[in-house]
Amino acid sequence: MSTETIIFIGVGIYLVVMLVIGIYAAKGSGTTEDFIVSGRRMPIWLCSVTIAATWFGASPMMGAAGAAYEEGFLGVIADPFGGALVMFVVGFFLVRLFRRLGVLTVVQLLDMRFGKVVATIASVGMILSTVGWSAAMLVAFGLVFKSMTGIPIETGIIAGAIVVFIYTAIGGMWAVALTDFVQMMIIFVGLIVLFTVVLIDVGGWGTISAQFPEHTFRMIPLENTPVVWLNYIQAWLIYGLADVTSQTLMQRGLAARSEQVAQNSFYIGGFVYLSLGMIPVLIGIIASVTMPGLARPEEVIPIMAIEHLHPVAVALFVGALLAAIMSTTDSALLSASSILTTNLYPLIRPEATDQQKLRVARFSIPVFGFFAILVALYVQVVFELIQDANAVMLAIVTVPFIAGVWWKKANRTGALAAMAVGLVVWFGSSFLVPSLPGDLIGMLACLAALLIVTPLTQQSDPPRAVQNQHGEEVELGDRLGTLPLFRRIPD
């Protein structure tokens, strides 16, 4: 059989398995809470893996590998380094409180602290961001199909989307977590096999590393100018700080069995993510020596697989690539669905029953997916699309969100002023000074507005307390991620 035939068979089997898991998980998704946070019963082994899998998509497997091919470590500050950083930040500063609140989405905290207007703006921004993420993953899916089989990228985008729509809409969070577990096992095996074979073929690390450019592993900018440093800081923050607001990420903590499980799952997930994420980066760097001049560096991983692996192993690795892509796509679509169902739909139908909300959650997944397909077909670039999707969060949502969690004086007026200023400055600086990171400039303006307006409006707009889903004020002490890592505390 030809390599293309073997790949088709392998991919077909893989997609069928994902659908079977989705159907199996459907029996545990009979309520909205089951569908969105799997009934808050997720154990640490599954929670840790699904946290890592949520982030381990096209960004490290294709985007970061291509960036490393072109720029070395300086090209991958945002991901995997920033991507791993946000997991440790969420685990230490945020997840215990959110697990304690008993909410379904991160937007619910903004609602209770700042009201419906802020929550609605944040909801729309988060949905746009997650649709952008989904689009980036579908582009990667299409690129893999095209580079491996010659099938047009548009066909791969649509085929991948349909499978993800089905199993996510059927099984919800539990289906996503179970498929994430299977997908991460495939990713682990595929990356280890490819990296080992590549190292053997190039004569070992000692041989190939001697041929790398001088500054390949440098992580500090070479040029000492304000523009360079602002873009460098933005690279760390576009994932490392902006994604603390991510429903996709926090949803795993909300689904955890306890605060301790939630906290430690983020620590383990961050370690796993960074460890596995370095493999595509190193393969990309090796390829910059062995295969210089690639027209599309984002395709370096599938190209290296074809170059170095047996056809059967290529089929396995295609499965690993698709697993990485699908593990992020399903999470992003479920995130958008959760925010729509929990935060926006009740504005239209406040009397909606739980079953009506569940139907909205299920049917909104292919709707959001349809828009993601349109964006994917239009843009067809992975890494830039992912960062653009995060820009809106960094510029207008991150600062009010962190203030809502950690600053008791934060109020609705300050949050609204901050979001408005952040949005205007982001757009203005992006058009007027495109060499500067507009989202970072917007975030700084957002912070300044919050710090100025909030103290001036304490009397006219008193701050609201942090409450749980039952309207009870929540204990804010002992919420840092300092619970034991290895000694289990009774639930």
Secondary structure, DSSP 8 states (H G I E B T S, - for coil): --HHHHHHHHHHHHHHHHHHHHHHHGGG--SHHHHHHGGG-B-HHHHHHHHHHHH-SHIIIIIIHHHHHHHGGGGGIIIIIIHHHHHHHHHHHTHHHHHHHT-SSTHHHHHHHH-HHHHHHHHHHHHHHHHHHHHHHHHHHHHHHHHHH---HHHHHHHHHHHHHHHHHHHHHHHHHHHHHHHHHHHHHHHHHHHHHHHHHTT-HHHHHTTS-TTTT--S-SS--HHHHHHHHHHHHHHHTGGGG-HHHHHHHHHBSSHHHHHHHHHHHHHHHHHHHHHHHHHHHHHHHHSTT-S-GGGHHHHHHHHHS-HHHHHHHHHHHHHHHHHHHHHHHHHHHHHIIIIIHHHH-TT--HHHHHHHHHHHHHHHHHHHHHHHHHH--SHHHHHHHHHHHHHHTHHHHHHHHH-TT--HHHHHHHHHHHHHHHHHHHHH-TTS-HHHHHHHHHHHHHHHHHHHTTTTS-----B-TTS-B---SS-SS-S-SSS----
